[in-house]
């Protein structure tokens, strides 16, 4: 018999988890290259990506690149932080946002 604690502490399973997460993030990035596909994907899984940013400190930066936000310039489409920064005027030093 194998207990749940033994599985949770198994080094082999930790390596498998690490490799799976790495592969999944690579797949997400490939999907993100096609804007139309990523829009559909993001509608379905945005909550999960946001939860991953919150809970997975090792992959937080990689997952944060996949997040999309509403912007006053692109009201119909969501935009990434990277795209937003490239569109910022040179005089603009800060980004203001409202949460609720």
C-alpha positions as CSV (number, residue, x, y, z in Angstrom):
1,X,0.0,0.0,0.0
2,X,1.1,3.5,-0.8
3,X,-0.1,6.4,1.4
4,X,-0.9,9.8,0.1
5,X,1.9,11.3,2.2
6,X,4.4,9.0,0.5
7,X,3.2,10.2,-2.9
8,X,3.3,13.9,-1.9
9,X,6.9,13.6,-0.7
10,X,8.2,11.5,-3.5
11,X,11.2,13.0,-5.3
12,X,10.2,11.4,-8.5
13,X,6.8,12.9,-8.5
14,X,8.3,16.3,-7.7
15,X,10.4,16.0,-10.8
16,X,7.5,14.9,-12.9
17,X,5.4,17.8,-11.6
18,X,8.2,20.3,-12.4
19,X,8.6,19.0,-16.0
20,X,4.8,19.0,-16.6
21,X,4.5,22.5,-15.4
22,X,7.4,23.6,-17.6
23,X,5.9,21.9,-20.7
24,X,2.4,23.3,-20.0
25,X,3.7,26.9,-19.8
26,X,5.6,26.3,-23.1
27,X,2.3,25.2,-24.7
28,X,0.6,28.3,-23.3
29,X,3.2,30.5,-24.8
30,X,2.8,28.8,-28.2
31,X,-1.0,29.4,-28.0
32,X,-0.3,33.1,-27.0
33,X,1.5,33.6,-30.4
34,X,-1.9,33.2,-32.2
35,X,-4.0,36.1,-30.9
36,X,-7.4,34.5,-31.9
37,X,-6.6,31.2,-30.3
38,X,-5.3,32.8,-27.2
39,X,-8.4,34.9,-26.8
40,X,-10.6,31.8,-26.7
41,X,-8.1,30.1,-24.4
42,X,-7.9,33.1,-22.1
43,X,-11.7,33.3,-21.9
44,X,-11.8,29.7,-20.7
45,X,-8.8,29.6,-18.4
46,X,-8.0,33.1,-17.2
47,X,-9.1,32.3,-13.7
48,X,-6.7,29.4,-13.6
49,X,-3.8,31.4,-14.9
50,X,-4.5,34.1,-12.3
51,X,-4.6,31.5,-9.5
52,X,-1.3,30.1,-10.8
53,X,0.3,33.5,-10.5
54,X,-1.0,33.8,-7.0
55,X,0.0,30.3,-5.8
56,X,3.1,29.2,-7.8
57,X,5.9,31.5,-6.8
58,X,8.5,29.6,-8.9
59,X,6.6,30.2,-12.2
60,X,4.9,33.6,-11.3
61,X,6.9,35.7,-13.8
62,X,6.2,33.2,-16.6
63,X,2.5,33.0,-15.9
64,X,2.3,36.8,-15.4
65,X,3.4,37.3,-19.0
66,X,0.2,35.4,-20.1
67,X,-2.1,37.8,-18.2
68,X,-4.2,40.2,-20.2
69,X,-5.9,43.4,-19.1
70,X,-8.5,45.9,-20.2
71,X,-7.1,49.2,-21.5
72,X,-8.6,52.6,-22.4
73,X,-6.8,52.4,-25.8
74,X,-8.0,48.9,-26.7
75,X,-11.5,48.8,-25.1
76,X,-12.6,45.8,-27.3
77,X,-9.4,43.7,-26.8
78,X,-7.4,42.7,-23.8
79,X,-3.8,43.7,-23.8
80,X,-0.7,42.3,-22.2
81,X,1.4,44.4,-19.8
82,X,4.3,44.2,-22.3
83,X,2.2,45.6,-25.1
84,X,0.8,48.3,-22.9
85,X,4.3,49.5,-21.9
86,X,5.4,49.7,-25.5
87,X,2.5,52.0,-26.3
88,X,3.1,54.3,-23.3
89,X,4.2,57.8,-24.1
90,X,7.7,58.6,-23.1
91,X,6.6,61.2,-20.5
92,X,4.4,58.6,-18.7
93,X,6.2,57.2,-15.7
94,X,3.4,55.4,-13.9
95,X,0.6,53.0,-14.6
96,X,-2.6,53.6,-12.7
97,X,-5.2,50.9,-12.2
98,X,-8.5,50.2,-10.3
99,X,-9.4,47.0,-8.7
100,X,-12.6,45.9,-7.1
